[in-house]
């Protein structure tokens, strides 16, 4: 029986590695219908902004995947099937380190696409500042344990009074309506007598991965949690989500107007996109 394309159909997002999600589309049919002479050179380039996996320690690794394959391939890959396929890798443990996982991820994608397209494929996973963290994330999906997640670690005590500015591309939550994954970057600025370490914040941010909330709600949840736990003199949280349907949403919340990002909220200034955007 011929498998149908997922395009235009309501589907559930896979939670484990499923190469069967990939769906080929024959180039020949459209070229013949449009009388396209294929005596040219060329390639197709894809940039996947929602590429991610986890290391064997459970650390989420996010990045941008660039895929290149020749215009002479018999098929192209249907876009929705590729998105579902990449999502199936989101919770796949790959490698004992970030670097090893990145290499494995690119190799798996390349081999799966080469089998589907019957052509050579190049795949490169770009990540901003790859870094392993010194603890496991086996319980990062249990949001009810947030107070425990934010407790001091033996090797990472809370910082002394002062100021911290932290940014992370590990932000991920899910749409409250569709359940589709939402990816983004989060930036936190805190001043006070009690400050969490970057490792505590990383564990907290990662714990949001299976939450189903709107972007604005995630920003407010993070703000309120830090406000409740640390009572900072000044606090600002900004969540810069990646675009969907050509629109990105970037909420900011702060304890006072002067703590808000200087340019992000100015309608007359177009700010530079983040790595995740």
C-alpha positions in Angstrom: 0.0 0.0 0.0 1.3 3.4 -0.9 2.0 5.7 2.0 0.3 9.1 1.9 2.1 12.4 2.5 1.4 14.0 6.0 1.1 17.4 4.3 -2.3 19.0 5.0 -3.3 16.3 7.5 -3.6 16.5 11.3 -0.8 14.4 12.8 0.6 13.8 16.3 4.3 14.6 16.9 6.5 11.6 17.4 8.3 11.2 20.7 11.0 8.8 19.6 13.3 8.4 16.6 11.1 7.5 13.5 12.9 7.7 10.2 9.7 6.3 8.6 8.3 9.9 9.0 10.4 10.9 5.9 8.3 11.1 2.7 9.8 11.5 -0.8 8.3 13.5 -3.6 9.2 12.6 -7.2 10.8 15.5 -9.1 9.9 14.0 -12.5 6.2 14.5 -12.4 6.3 18.3 -12.0 9.2 18.7 -14.4 7.3 16.9 -17.1 4.1 18.7 -16.4 5.8 22.1 -16.5 8.2 21.1 -19.4 11.3 21.8 -17.3 14.5 20.7 -19.0 16.7 19.3 -16.2 19.9 20.1 -18.1 21.1 22.5 -15.3 23.3 22.4 -12.2 21.9 23.1 -8.8 21.2 22.1 -5.3 18.5 22.4 -2.7 19.5 23.9 0.7 17.4 23.5 3.8 17.9 25.3 7.2 16.2 23.5 10.0 15.9 25.9 13.0 14.3 23.3 15.3 17.0 20.6 15.3 17.7 19.1 18.7 18.5 16.0 20.6 19.6 15.0 24.1 23.0 13.6 25.2 23.0 10.3 27.1 23.1 12.4 30.3 19.8 14.0 29.3 21.2 17.4 28.4 19.2 19.0 25.6 21.3 20.2 22.6 19.7 22.7 20.2 21.0 24.2 17.0 20.5 24.9 13.3 20.8 22.0 10.9 21.9 22.8 7.3 21.1 20.2 4.7 22.3 20.3 1.1 21.5 17.8 -1.7 21.8 18.0 -5.5 19.0 19.1 -7.9 19.7 15.9 -9.8 18.3 13.7 -7.0 15.3 11.7 -8.2 13.2 13.0 -5.2 12.9 15.8 -2.8 11.9 15.4 0.8 8.4 16.6 1.7 8.8 19.5 4.2 6.3 18.5 6.9 7.6 14.9 6.9 11.1 16.3 7.5 9.8 18.5 10.4 8.2 15.4 12.0 11.3 13.4 11.4 13.5 16.0 13.1 11.1 16.2 16.0 11.4 12.5 16.5 15.1 13.0 17.2 14.4 15.7 19.9 14.3 13.1 22.8 16.8 10.7 21.3 19.9 10.1 23.4 23.0 10.7 21.3 26.6 10.7 22.5 28.3 10.9 25.8 29.2 14.6 25.1 27.7 17.5 23.2 30.4 17.2 20.5 29.9 13.4 20.1 26.1 13.9 19.9 26.4 16.6 17.3 28.5 14.3 15.1 26.0 11.4 15.5 23.0 13.6 14.8 24.4 14.9 11.5 25.4 11.4 10.4 22.0 9.9 11.2 20.2 12.7 9.2 22.6 12.4 6.3 22.3 8.6 6.1 18.5 8.6 6.4 18.1 11.3 3.7 20.6 9.7 1.3 18.5 6.5 1.5 15.3 8.4 0.9 16.6 10.7 -1.9 19.0 8.2 -3.5 21.6 11.0 -3.8 24.5 12.3 -1.7 23.5 14.6 1.1 25.5 16.9 3.3 24.3 17.8 6.8 25.9 20.0 9.3 24.6 20.8 12.8 25.5 24.3 14.0 25.4 25.0 17.7 26.1 28.2 19.5 28.7 27.7 22.2 28.4 23.9 22.8 28.9 23.0 26.4 28.4 20.0 28.6 27.0 20.6 32.1 28.2 18.6 35.2 25.0 16.8 36.2 22.4 14.5 34.7 19.0 15.7 33.6 17.1 12.5 34.1 14.2 14.3 35.9 14.1 17.5 33.9 10.5 16.9 32.7 9.0 16.8 36.2 7.9 20.4 36.5 6.2 19.7 39.9 9.8 19.4 41.3 10.7 22.9 40.5 11.5 23.9 44.1 13.8 20.9 44.2 15.3 21.7 40.8 16.3 25.2 42.0 17.9 24.0 45.2 21.7 24.5 45.5 23.9 21.8 44.0 27.0 20.6 46.0 29.3 21.7 43.2 27.4 24.9 42.4 26.3 26.9 45.4 24.2 30.0 44.9 26.1 33.1 43.9 26.7 35.9 46.5 24.8 39.2 46.4 25.3 41.1 43.2 24.2 40.9 39.6 23.9 38.2 36.9 23.0 38.4 33.2 22.3 35.0 31.7 21.2 33.9 28.3 20.3 30.4 27.1 19.2 28.8 23.8 17.7 25.8 25.6 14.2 27.3 26.0 11.5 25.0 24.7 7.8 24.7 25.6 4.8 23.5 23.7 1.8 25.4 22.1 -1.2 25.4 24.5 -3.6 24.8 21.6 -1.8 22.6 19.0 0.8 20.9 21.2 3.5 21.8 18.6 7.0 22.5 20.1 8.0 26.1 20.5 11.7 27.0 20.5 13.5 30.1 21.7 16.2 31.9 23.7 15.7 33.3 27.2 17.6 36.2 28.8 17.6 36.9 32.5 18.9 39.9 34.4 18.9 39.8 38.2 20.2 42.0 41.0 19.8 41.1 44.6 21.1 39.5 47.8 20.3 35.9 46.7 21.1 34.8 43.1 20.8 31.4 41.5 23.8 30.0 39.7 23.8 29.6 35.9 23.6 25.8 36.5 20.4 26.2 38.6 18.9 28.4 35.9 19.8 25.8 33.2 18.0 23.0 35.1 14.9 25.3 35.5 14.8 26.3 31.9 15.2 22.7 30.7 12.3 21.6 33.1 9.9 23.7 30.9 10.4 21.4 27.9 7.0 19.6 28.2 4.9 22.5 29.5 2.0 23.5 27.3 1.6 27.3 27.6 1.6 30.4 25.4 4.9 32.2 25.0 3.8 35.1 27.2 2.7 32.7 29.9 6.1 30.9 30.0 7.9 34.3 30.4 5.6 35.2 33.3 6.0 31.8 34.9 9.8 32.2 34.9 9.6 35.7 36.2 7.3 34.8 39.0 9.3 31.8 40.1 12.6 33.8 40.3 10.7 36.6 42.1 9.3 34.2 44.6 12.5 32.3 45.3 15.0 35.1 45.4 13.1 38.4 45.9 15.6 40.3 43.8 15.9 44.1 43.8 15.7 44.1 40.0 14.5 41.3 37.7 14.0 41.1 33.9 13.1 38.1 31.8 12.8 38.1 28.0 11.8 35.1 25.9 12.7 35.4 22.2 10.9 32.6 20.5 11.5 31.4 16.9 9.1 32.3 14.2 6.2 30.1 13.2 4.2 31.0 10.1 6.5 34.0 9.6 5.7 35.5 13.1 7.9 35.3 16.2 6.7 36.3 19.7 9.2 37.9 22.2 7.6 38.8 25.6 9.6 40.6 28.2 8.7 41.1 31.9 10.6 43.3 34.4 10.3 44.6 37.9 10.6 48.2 36.7 10.5 49.9 33.2 14.2 50.7 33.2 15.0 47.0 33.5 13.3 46.1 30.2 15.5 45.5 27.1 16.5 48.9 25.7 15.7 48.3 22.0 13.4 45.2 21.8 10.3 47.1 22.8 11.0 50.1 20.6 8.7 49.9 17.5 11.1 52.1 15.5 14.1 49.8 15.9 14.5 46.4 14.2 16.7 44.3 16.5 19.0 41.6 15.3 17.6 38.1 15.4 19.1 35.7 18.0 20.9 32.4 17.0 17.6 30.5 17.5 15.6 32.9 15.3 
